Amino acid sequence: GIGNPAQLHLTEDFTISAWATLPVTGGYYGIVGKMKFVRLPRGMHGWMLYRGMNGGGIAGDNQYRFTIGDGEWPPHFTESYVTHPDSEWHFITVVAEKYEIRIYVDGVQTGSMTLLNSIVDSGEYASIGKMYSSHSAGEYGWFRGIIDEVKIWDYILSDEEILREYQRGL
C-alpha cells in the first residue's frame, strides 16, 4: 500500500489517472484504489479504478471501470462501454464529483453514472496494482500487467485537461 494520508481520503471532486497495459483477459485487475468490503451492512466504502470482466450484470469483458462505495449495495460504478482485451497501453482517467462519476480512456469520455450518495472513505491504505486494499487472494490479487504514472488530483480536471494529459504521454 501507499499509506492512508489525509490527502487520499477522497470523497468528492477528485481525478485519478494512470497508464496501464494488461495483456491478459478475464478476471478483475486493480490499478489504483482505496476500496473495502463492508459486511454489516453489506456494501462497499472507498473508490477503485480497475479492469474487469463480465459479471454481476456488468455488460462486456475487459472494460476499464471505476467503482465507488457509499456503504450501500450494490456498489455504484461506471464502465468504459469499450472493451480493451489487448496489450496496448491505455490512459485511463476517472473523475468523481459529488453526485457523478466519469471514466475516460485515451483522453475520451467513455462512461458516466449519476450517484445518489457521496463516496464514503474506506479507511484503508491506498494501493497500486491490487483490486482491494486489504484483499489479495485469487483473481482479486495483483495486476498482471504494467501500471505507470499514477496521478491523483484533489480537484476535477476538465475534458480539455484530460485530453492534454493523454497527449503529453504519447
N, CA, C and O of each residue as an XYZ file, in Angstrom:
680
protein
N       0.824     -1.193      0.000
C       0.000      0.000      0.000
C       0.859      1.244      0.000
O       2.066      1.180      0.235
N       0.240      2.363     -0.262
C       0.956      3.642     -0.232
C       0.500      4.498      0.927
O       0.678      5.716      0.925
N      -0.094      3.850      1.922
C      -0.498      4.557      3.120
C      -1.918      5.092      3.040
O      -2.642      4.885      2.066
N      -2.284      5.793      4.116
C      -3.624      6.355      4.219
C      -3.551      7.806      4.690
O      -4.191      8.165      5.679
N      -2.784      8.638      4.000
C      -2.711     10.042      4.410
C      -4.040     10.759      4.162
O      -4.841     10.342      3.325
N      -4.251     11.819      4.889
C      -5.500     12.582      4.781
C      -5.766     13.044      3.349
O      -6.923     13.167      2.948
N      -4.702     13.303      2.569
C      -4.875     13.759      1.190
C      -5.555     12.712      0.313
O      -6.079     13.050     -0.748
N      -5.555     11.439      0.740
C      -6.189     10.384     -0.049
C      -7.560      9.974      0.497
O      -8.136      8.990      0.035
N      -8.080     10.709      1.463
C      -9.438     10.461      1.959
C     -10.409     11.169      1.026
O     -11.092     12.112      1.425
N     -10.467     10.715     -0.202
C     -11.207     11.383     -1.275
C     -12.662     10.934     -1.271
O     -12.951      9.739     -1.318
N     -13.569     11.895     -1.214
C     -14.996     11.573     -1.223
C     -15.769     12.348     -2.284
O     -16.897     11.976     -2.607
N     -15.200     13.402     -2.829
C     -15.828     14.132     -3.934
C     -14.815     15.075     -4.551
O     -13.826     15.453     -3.924
N     -15.082     15.447     -5.794
C     -14.263     16.405     -6.529
C     -12.792     16.004     -6.583
O     -11.926     16.685     -6.034
N     -12.528     14.879     -7.260
C     -11.153     14.449     -7.462
C     -11.016     13.764     -8.815
O     -12.006     13.371     -9.432
N      -9.773     13.629     -9.266
C      -9.445     12.997    -10.540
C      -8.293     12.034    -10.307
O      -7.370     12.327     -9.547
N      -8.352     10.877    -10.968
C      -7.272      9.893    -10.903
C      -6.950      9.472    -12.331
O      -7.849      9.285    -13.150
N      -5.669      9.326    -12.621
C      -5.289      8.820    -13.941
C      -4.129      7.855    -13.807
O      -3.378      7.892    -12.832
N      -3.994      6.990    -14.801
C      -2.880      6.052    -14.861
C      -2.747      5.529    -16.279
O      -3.732      5.430    -17.010
N      -1.537      5.200    -16.657
C      -1.272      4.467    -17.878
C      -1.210      3.000    -17.498
O      -0.629      2.657    -16.468
N      -1.800      2.118    -18.313
C      -1.783      0.691    -17.991
C      -1.781     -0.138    -19.263
O      -2.359      0.243    -20.281
N      -1.119     -1.272    -19.179
C      -1.185     -2.286    -20.226
C      -1.415     -3.618    -19.533
O      -0.732     -3.955    -18.566
N      -2.377     -4.363    -20.035
C      -2.774     -5.621    -19.391
C      -2.983     -6.674    -20.469
O      -4.038     -6.706    -21.102
N      -1.987     -7.543    -20.691
C      -2.056     -8.499    -21.799
C      -2.861     -9.760    -21.513
O      -2.807    -10.703    -22.302
N      -3.608     -9.809    -20.408
C      -4.433    -10.980    -20.095
C      -5.907    -10.596    -20.209
O      -6.250     -9.415    -20.144
N      -6.769    -11.582    -20.376
C      -8.205    -11.324    -20.440
C      -8.885    -12.002    -19.261
O      -8.282    -12.817    -18.564
N     -10.155    -11.654    -19.049
C     -10.900    -12.203    -17.931
C     -10.374    -11.644    -16.623
O      -9.391    -10.903    -16.603
N     -11.036    -12.005    -15.529
C     -10.587    -11.593    -14.204
C     -10.865    -10.137    -13.883
O     -11.441     -9.402    -14.685
N     -10.446     -9.742    -12.702
C     -10.563     -8.379    -12.209
C      -9.186     -7.945    -11.760
O      -8.543     -8.634    -10.968
N      -8.721     -6.803    -12.260
C      -7.356     -6.373    -12.013
C      -7.335     -4.914    -11.570
O      -7.617     -4.012    -12.359
N      -7.001     -4.691    -10.309
C      -6.971     -3.348     -9.749
C      -5.797     -2.541    -10.249
O      -4.680     -3.047    -10.358
N      -6.053     -1.283    -10.552
C      -4.997     -0.365    -10.965
C      -4.602      0.503     -9.778
O      -3.440      0.509     -9.373
N      -5.553      1.228     -9.224
C      -5.294      2.027     -8.018
C      -6.616      2.174     -7.264
O      -7.675      2.332     -7.872
N      -6.540      2.121     -5.948
C      -7.776      2.255     -5.190
C      -7.601      2.260     -3.688
O      -6.514      2.061     -3.145
N      -8.725      2.496     -3.051
C      -8.864      2.512     -1.589
C     -10.233      1.934     -1.273
O     -11.060      2.602     -0.653
N     -10.482      0.695     -1.696
C     -11.806      0.079     -1.604
C     -11.825     -0.963     -0.493
O     -10.838     -1.656     -0.247
N     -12.977     -1.054      0.171
C     -13.148     -2.027      1.246
C     -14.564     -2.571      1.225
O     -15.532     -1.817      1.131
N     -14.675     -3.915      1.315
C     -15.983     -4.527      1.517
C     -16.449     -4.199      2.924
O     -15.646     -4.202      3.858
N     -17.723     -3.918      3.087
C     -18.312     -3.684      4.401
C     -19.347     -4.779      4.606
O     -20.332     -4.839      3.870
N     -19.146     -5.634      5.577
C     -20.018     -6.792      5.773
C     -21.367     -6.411      6.376
O     -22.400     -6.901      5.918
N     -21.382     -5.571      7.367
C     -22.639     -5.198      8.028
C     -22.714     -3.687      8.112
O     -21.956     -3.116      8.896
N     -23.547     -3.005      7.386
C     -24.413     -3.550      6.351
C     -23.580     -3.917      5.128
O     -22.481     -3.396      4.940
N     -24.095     -4.795      4.318
C     -23.368     -5.257      3.143
C     -23.207     -4.111      2.157
O     -24.186     -3.485      1.751
N     -22.002     -3.852      1.789
C     -21.744     -2.765      0.848
C     -20.262     -2.549      0.683
O     -19.455     -3.419      1.013
N     -19.903     -1.383      0.171
C     -18.504     -1.045     -0.038
C     -18.277      0.405      0.340
O     -19.180      1.238      0.257
N     -17.041      0.693      0.761
C     -16.603      2.056      1.027
C     -15.361      2.321      0.195
O     -14.549      1.420     -0.018
N     -15.210      3.547     -0.274
C     -14.000      3.945     -0.968
C     -14.154      4.068     -2.464
O     -15.248      4.322     -2.967
N     -13.043      3.886     -3.183
C     -13.004      4.049     -4.628
C     -11.963      3.120     -5.221
O     -10.999      2.748     -4.551
N     -12.157      2.741     -6.490
C     -11.254      1.798     -7.133
C     -11.330      1.926     -8.646
O     -12.414      1.921     -9.230
N     -10.158      2.040     -9.277
C     -10.022      2.021    -10.728
C      -9.443      0.666    -11.096
O      -8.431      0.252    -10.528
N     -10.069     -0.033    -12.039
C      -9.645     -1.392    -12.372
C     -10.107     -1.771    -13.774
O     -10.851     -1.033    -14.420
N      -9.652     -2.936    -14.232
C     -10.210     -3.514    -15.447
C     -10.880     -4.811    -15.043
O     -10.292     -5.627    -14.333
N     -12.130     -5.004    -15.501
C     -12.889     -6.163    -15.068
C     -13.542     -6.914    -16.192
O     -13.644     -6.440    -17.324
N     -13.987     -8.117    -15.840
C     -14.686     -8.960    -16.805
C     -16.184     -8.893    -16.533
O     -16.621     -8.274    -15.563
N     -16.955     -9.526    -17.388
C     -18.400     -9.555    -17.240
C     -18.772    -10.258    -15.942
O     -18.195    -11.287    -15.591
N     -19.719     -9.702    -15.254
C     -20.171    -10.308    -14.012
C     -21.083     -9.358    -13.277
O     -20.938     -8.141    -13.392
N     -22.005     -9.887    -12.539
C     -22.882     -9.051    -11.738
C     -23.720     -8.093    -12.555
O     -24.068     -7.014    -12.075
N     -24.051     -8.469    -13.785
C     -24.890     -7.605    -14.609
C     -24.131     -6.540    -15.373
O     -24.732     -5.712    -16.057
N     -22.802     -6.558    -15.259
C     -21.991     -5.589    -15.982
C     -21.811     -6.092    -17.407
O     -21.392     -7.231    -17.612
N     -22.117     -5.272    -18.375
C     -22.057     -5.705    -19.790
C     -20.640     -5.563    -20.329
O     -20.036     -4.493    -20.246
N     -20.121     -6.644    -20.878
C     -18.845     -6.573    -21.568
C     -17.645     -6.943    -20.724
O     -17.566     -6.590    -19.548
N     -16.710     -7.659    -21.334
C     -15.469     -8.047    -20.660
C     -14.373     -7.034    -20.948
O     -14.442     -6.259    -21.902
N     -13.361     -7.067    -20.090
C     -12.134     -6.298    -20.300
C     -12.385     -4.804    -20.452
O     -11.798     -4.149    -21.313
N     -13.259     -4.276    -19.612
C     -13.544     -2.846    -19.618
C     -12.831     -2.196    -18.441
O     -12.744     -2.774    -17.357
N     -12.326     -0.995    -18.663
C     -11.824     -0.206    -17.543
C     -13.038      0.343    -16.815
O     -14.002      0.791    -17.436
N     -12.976      0.303    -15.485
C     -14.124      0.699    -14.670
C     -13.673      1.489    -13.455
O     -12.526      1.401    -13.016
N     -14.603      2.257    -12.929
C     -14.381      2.998    -11.688
C     -15.556      2.692    -10.778
O     -16.706      2.975    -11.115
N     -15.264      2.115     -9.630
C     -16.313      1.783     -8.661
C     -16.137      2.662     -7.438
O     -15.021      2.888     -6.971
N     -17.247      3.150     -6.931
C     -17.214      3.911     -5.676
C     -18.097      3.196     -4.670
O     -19.039      2.492     -5.032
N     -17.776      3.391     -3.413
C     -18.562      2.801     -2.347
C     -19.129      3.870     -1.435
O     -18.405      4.718     -0.913
N     -20.445      3.812     -1.254
C     -21.113      4.744     -0.347
C     -21.763      3.989      0.815
O     -22.582      4.549      1.544
N     -21.395      2.716      0.983
C     -21.947      1.901      2.057
C     -23.186      1.132      1.666
O     -23.673      0.312      2.445
N     -23.707      1.375      0.477
C     -24.917      0.688      0.018
C     -24.542     -0.496     -0.859
O     -23.401     -0.609     -1.307
N     -25.503     -1.374     -1.102
C     -25.312     -2.493     -2.021
C     -26.406     -2.462     -3.061
O     -27.560     -2.255     -2.685
N     -26.140     -2.648     -4.323
C     -24.814     -2.924     -4.880
C     -23.976     -1.661     -4.955
O     -24.510     -0.557     -4.855
N     -22.659     -1.811     -5.132
C     -21.800     -0.635     -5.282
C     -22.125      0.073     -6.588
O     -22.703     -0.526     -7.495
N     -21.766      1.311     -6.684
C     -22.016      2.102     -7.886
C     -20.744      2.165     -8.709
O     -19.652      2.344     -8.170
N     -20.891      2.020    -10.007
C     -19.716      2.010    -10.872
C     -20.055      2.635    -12.212
O     -21.215      2.698    -12.620
N     -19.012      3.093    -12.882
C     -19.128      3.486    -14.271
C     -18.147      2.634    -15.043
O     -17.062      2.325    -14.550
N     -18.518      2.255    -16.243
C     -17.664      1.411    -17.069
C     -17.378      2.127    -18.369
O     -18.065      3.084    -18.725
N     -16.362      1.662    -19.081
C     -15.938      2.376    -20.280
C     -16.826      2.129    -21.488
O     -16.748      2.885    -22.456
N     -17.668      1.098    -21.470
C     -18.512      0.725    -22.606
C     -17.694      0.328    -23.828
O     -18.251      0.071    -24.895
N     -16.378      0.280    -23.675
C     -15.484     -0.157    -24.743
C     -14.590     -1.219    -24.141
O     -14.012     -1.007    -23.075
N     -14.464     -2.359    -24.801
C     -13.603     -3.403    -24.261
C     -12.163     -3.185    -24.714
O     -11.908     -2.662    -25.799
N     -11.238     -3.592    -23.869
C      -9.816     -3.432    -24.153
C      -9.090     -4.733    -23.817
O      -8.337     -4.789    -22.844
N      -9.314     -5.788    -24.623
C      -8.661     -7.072    -24.356
C      -7.283     -7.165    -25.000
O      -6.844     -8.256    -25.364
N      -6.607     -6.051    -25.142
C      -5.345     -6.012    -25.874
C      -4.169     -5.759    -24.923
O      -4.353     -5.576    -23.719
N      -3.002     -5.755    -25.471
C      -1.810     -5.470    -24.671
C      -1.267     -4.073    -24.976
O      -0.111     -3.773    -24.680
N      -2.106     -3.226    -25.568
C      -1.714     -1.845    -25.854
C      -1.747     -1.024    -24.565
O      -2.448     -1.372    -23.614
N      -0.991      0.053    -24.544
C      -1.036      0.996    -23.430
C      -2.304      1.846    -23.559
O      -2.646      2.300    -24.651
N      -2.991      2.054    -22.443
C      -4.158      2.935    -22.410
C      -4.010      3.908    -21.252
O      -3.474      3.576    -20.195
N      -4.505      5.125    -21.483
C      -4.505      6.167    -20.460
C      -5.909      6.222    -19.885
O      -6.847      6.627    -20.572
N      -6.062      5.822    -18.640
C      -7.375      5.758    -18.009
C      -7.469      6.883    -16.990
O      -6.576      7.064    -16.162
N      -8.553      7.630    -17.060
C      -8.784      8.741    -16.143
C     -10.194      8.624    -15.595
O     -11.130      8.306    -16.328
N     -10.343      8.884    -14.297
C     -11.672      8.910    -13.689
C     -11.845     10.219    -12.929
O     -10.905     10.756    -12.344
N     -13.070     10.708    -12.960
C     -13.427     11.944    -12.272
C     -14.595     11.634    -11.351
O     -15.561     10.987    -11.757
N     -14.504     12.095    -10.116
C     -15.605     11.939     -9.164
C     -16.028     13.321     -8.685
O     -15.273     14.029     -8.018
N     -17.255     13.685     -9.044
C     -17.860     14.886     -8.491
C     -18.768     14.418     -7.365
O     -18.844     13.222     -7.087
N     -19.446     15.336     -6.726
C     -20.270     14.937     -5.589
C     -21.297     13.880     -5.971
O     -21.465     12.899     -5.246
N     -21.992     14.060     -7.099
C     -23.043     13.123     -7.474
C     -22.894     12.563     -8.883
O     -23.884     12.179     -9.507
N     -21.656     12.514     -9.391
C     -21.430     11.904    -10.698
C     -20.006     11.386    -10.766
O     -19.081     11.996    -10.230
N     -19.841     10.237    -11.442
C     -18.510      9.732    -11.750
C     -18.412      9.534    -13.257
O     -19.383      9.152    -13.911
N     -17.208      9.803    -13.806
C     -16.974      9.658    -15.239
C     -15.668      8.912    -15.458
O     -14.742      9.007    -14.653
N     -15.605      8.169    -16.556
C     -14.376      7.474    -16.914
C     -13.987      7.851    -18.340
O     -14.839      8.002    -19.215
N     -12.689      7.998    -18.550
C     -12.130      8.367    -19.848
C     -11.062      7.335    -20.196
O     -10.277      6.938    -19.335
N     -11.031      6.903    -21.443
C      -9.977      6.023    -21.926
C      -9.306      6.729    -23.105
O      -9.964      7.118    -24.069
N      -8.007      6.883    -23.010
C      -7.216      7.550    -24.044
C      -7.744      8.947    -24.353
O      -7.830      9.349    -25.513
N      -8.096      9.681    -23.294
C      -8.491     11.078    -23.414
C      -9.928     11.333    -23.782
O     -10.331     12.491    -23.885
N     -10.739     10.274    -23.990
C     -12.130     10.425    -24.424
C     -13.061      9.841    -23.362
O     -12.857      8.720    -22.898
N     -14.094     10.616    -22.979
C     -15.059     10.105    -22.013
C     -15.811      8.922    -22.616
O     -16.372      9.025    -23.707
N     -15.818      7.801    -21.902
C     -16.464      6.595    -22.414
C     -17.514      6.037    -21.466
O     -18.055      4.962    -21.724
N     -17.817      6.730    -20.386
C     -18.863      6.280    -19.478
C     -19.080      7.278    -18.361
O     -18.190      8.061    -18.027
N     -20.288      7.242    -17.777
C     -20.598      8.098    -16.631
C     -21.757      7.488    -15.848
O     -22.501      6.651    -16.359
N     -21.892      7.923    -14.607
C     -23.003      7.470    -13.781
C     -23.367      8.566    -12.788
O     -22.494      9.200    -12.194
N     -24.659      8.778    -12.619
C     -25.156      9.697    -11.604
C     -25.280      8.931    -10.290
O     -25.733      7.787    -10.272
N     -24.877      9.565     -9.199
C     -24.901      8.936     -7.882
C     -26.006      9.532     -7.020
O     -26.390     10.688     -7.194
N     -26.506      8.739     -6.099
C     -27.486      9.224     -5.134
C     -26.815      9.671     -3.845
O     -27.317     10.557     -3.153
N     -25.680      9.060     -3.522
C     -24.980      9.352     -2.273
C     -23.520      9.660     -2.559
O     -22.998      9.320     -3.621
N     -22.874     10.301     -1.612
C     -21.453     10.595     -1.741
C     -20.622      9.371     -1.385
O     -21.088      8.460     -0.701
N     -19.394      9.369     -1.857
C     -18.439      8.310     -1.542
C     -18.114      8.385     -0.048
O     -18.006      9.472      0.519
N     -17.962      7.222      0.576
C     -17.546      7.135      1.969
C     -16.108      6.634      1.983
O     -15.802      5.627      1.344
N     -15.222      7.317      2.699
C     -13.830      6.869      2.759
C     -13.754      5.503      3.417
O     -14.474      5.231      4.377
N     -12.883      4.642      2.904
C     -12.781      3.267      3.383
C     -11.922      3.128      4.631
O     -12.055      2.147      5.363
N     -11.046      4.088      4.885
C     -10.109      3.947      5.986
C      -8.936      3.040      5.656
O      -8.030      2.868      6.471
N      -8.951      2.452      4.443
C      -7.892      1.536      4.013
C      -6.681      2.303      3.493
O      -6.770      3.488      3.174
N      -5.556      1.612      3.414
C      -4.401      2.144      2.718
C      -4.732      2.183      1.228
O      -5.408      1.292      0.712
N      -4.260      3.201      0.552
C      -4.369      3.226     -0.901
C      -3.371      2.223     -1.460
O      -2.295      2.026     -0.896
N      -3.734      1.594     -2.567
C      -2.833      0.607     -3.148
C      -2.805      0.752     -4.663
O      -3.781      1.167     -5.288
N      -1.673      0.401     -5.225
C      -1.499      0.367     -6.669
C      -1.279     -1.086     -7.054
O      -0.419     -1.763     -6.490
N      -2.068     -1.565     -8.025
C      -1.886     -2.911     -8.523
C      -2.652     -3.989     -7.786
O      -2.358     -5.174     -7.946
N      -3.638     -3.599     -6.976
C      -4.471     -4.562     -6.253
C      -5.937     -4.203     -6.426
O      -6.284     -3.028     -6.549
N      -6.796     -5.213     -6.436
C      -8.227     -4.991     -6.593
C      -8.816     -4.302     -5.362
O      -9.562     -3.331     -5.486
N      -8.481     -4.804     -4.184
C      -8.940     -4.195     -2.931
C      -7.723     -3.971     -2.054
O      -6.780     -4.763     -2.086
N      -7.732     -2.925     -1.288
C      -6.572     -2.580     -0.483
C      -6.167     -3.704      0.460
O      -4.975     -3.974      0.608
N      -7.120     -4.361      1.099
C      -6.782     -5.368      2.106
C      -7.114     -6.784      1.661
O      -7.200     -7.681      2.499
N      -7.301     -7.008      0.369
C      -7.718     -8.316     -0.141
C      -6.803     -8.681     -1.297
O      -6.759     -7.972     -2.302
N      -6.073     -9.781     -1.163
C      -5.096    -10.082     -2.208
C      -5.100    -11.543     -2.635
O      -4.068    -12.048     -3.078
N      -6.224    -12.235     -2.517
C      -6.248    -13.654     -2.862
C      -6.857    -13.870     -4.243
O      -7.705    -13.099     -4.692
N      -6.404    -14.946     -4.916
C      -7.009    -15.394     -6.163
C      -7.054    -14.333     -7.240
O      -6.131    -13.530     -7.379
N      -8.151    -14.337     -8.012
C      -8.272    -13.431     -9.149
C      -8.377    -11.977     -8.739
O      -8.247    -11.094     -9.587
N      -8.610    -11.699     -7.457
C      -8.675    -10.326     -6.973
C      -7.321     -9.848     -6.489
O      -7.235     -8.886     -5.726
N      -6.258    -10.515     -6.930
C      -4.923    -10.196     -6.462
C      -4.249     -9.124     -7.278
O      -4.833     -8.081     -7.574
N      -3.032     -9.391     -7.630
C      -2.168     -8.403     -8.248
C      -2.499     -8.163     -9.724
O      -2.965     -9.056    -10.432
N      -2.245     -6.949    -10.154
C      -2.383     -6.559    -11.553
C      -1.377     -7.370    -12.368
O      -0.220     -7.487    -11.965
N      -1.781     -7.920    -13.480
C      -0.917     -8.778    -14.294
C      -0.449     -8.064    -15.557
O      -0.463     -8.631    -16.650
N      -0.047     -6.849    -15.393
C       0.452     -6.043    -16.489
C       1.401     -5.000    -15.932
O       2.095     -5.243    -14.944
N       1.431     -3.832    -16.570
C       2.297     -2.745    -16.119
C       1.435     -1.504    -15.898
O       0.574     -1.180    -16.717
N       1.672     -0.826    -14.799
C       0.993      0.428    -14.464
C       2.066      1.509    -14.384
O       3.138      1.286    -13.822
N       1.777      2.672    -14.943
C       2.763      3.749    -14.951
C       2.059      5.085    -14.715
O       0.886      5.245    -15.053
N       2.769      6.020    -14.145
C       2.330      7.406    -13.971
C       0.953      7.534    -13.334
O       0.076      8.190    -13.896
N       0.750      6.928    -12.186
C      -0.490      7.124    -11.439
C      -0.476      8.544    -10.883
O       0.484      8.959    -10.235
N      -1.545      9.278    -11.143
C      -1.671     10.650    -10.631
C      -3.029     10.797     -9.960
O      -4.032     10.262    -10.431
N      -3.044     11.530     -8.856
C      -4.285     11.786     -8.122
C      -4.347     13.280     -7.838
O      -3.439     13.850     -7.233
N      -5.431     13.902     -8.284
C      -5.673     15.318     -8.035
C      -6.851     15.461     -7.074
O      -7.805     14.686     -7.148
N      -6.796     16.432     -6.183
C      -7.920     16.681     -5.273
C      -8.868     17.733     -5.845
O      -9.484     18.505     -5.110
N      -8.967     17.744     -7.161
C      -9.906     18.599     -7.886
C     -10.251     17.916     -9.202
O      -9.649     16.904     -9.562
N     -11.212     18.471     -9.911
C     -11.704     17.881    -11.151
C     -10.951     18.474    -12.340
O     -10.913     19.691    -12.519
N     -10.356     17.600    -13.149
C      -9.766     18.057    -14.407
C     -10.879     18.211    -15.440
O     -11.827     17.426    -15.467
N     -10.756     19.214    -16.274
C     -11.727     19.407    -17.357
C     -11.452     18.390    -18.461
O     -10.397     17.755    -18.477
N     -12.402     18.236    -19.383
C     -12.208     17.353    -20.534
C     -10.948     17.743    -21.309
O     -10.197     16.872    -21.749
N     -10.715     19.038    -21.475
C      -9.550     19.513    -22.208
C      -8.263     19.166    -21.485
O      -7.284     18.778    -22.123
N      -8.242     19.299    -20.159
C      -7.046     18.952    -19.385
C      -6.755     17.454    -19.447
O      -5.595     17.048    -19.510
N      -7.799     16.637    -19.429
C      -7.624     15.187    -19.529
C      -7.040     14.827    -20.895
O      -6.134     13.998    -20.986
N      -7.549     15.438    -21.938
C      -7.018     15.182    -23.279
C      -5.558     15.623    -23.374
O      -4.746     14.925    -23.982
N      -5.211     16.765    -22.784
C      -3.815     17.233    -22.791
C      -2.906     16.248    -22.038
O      -1.801     15.954    -22.495
N      -3.363     15.744    -20.901
C      -2.580     14.741    -20.151
C      -2.318     13.513    -21.008
O      -1.209     12.979    -21.013
N      -3.332     13.067    -21.730
C      -3.178     11.907    -22.617
C      -2.151     12.205    -23.717
O      -1.238     11.416    -23.957
N      -2.317     13.352    -24.376
C      -1.425     13.708    -25.492
C       0.013     13.916    -25.010
O       0.957     13.642    -25.751
N       0.187     14.395    -23.782
C       1.506     14.601    -23.212
C       2.239     13.269    -23.058
O       3.463     13.217    -23.173
N       1.488     12.187    -22.796
C       2.096     10.891    -22.570
C       2.381     10.082    -23.816
O       3.015      9.029    -23.748
N       1.910     10.573    -24.965
C       2.138      9.816    -26.221
C       3.572      9.901    -26.698
O       3.915      9.322    -27.729
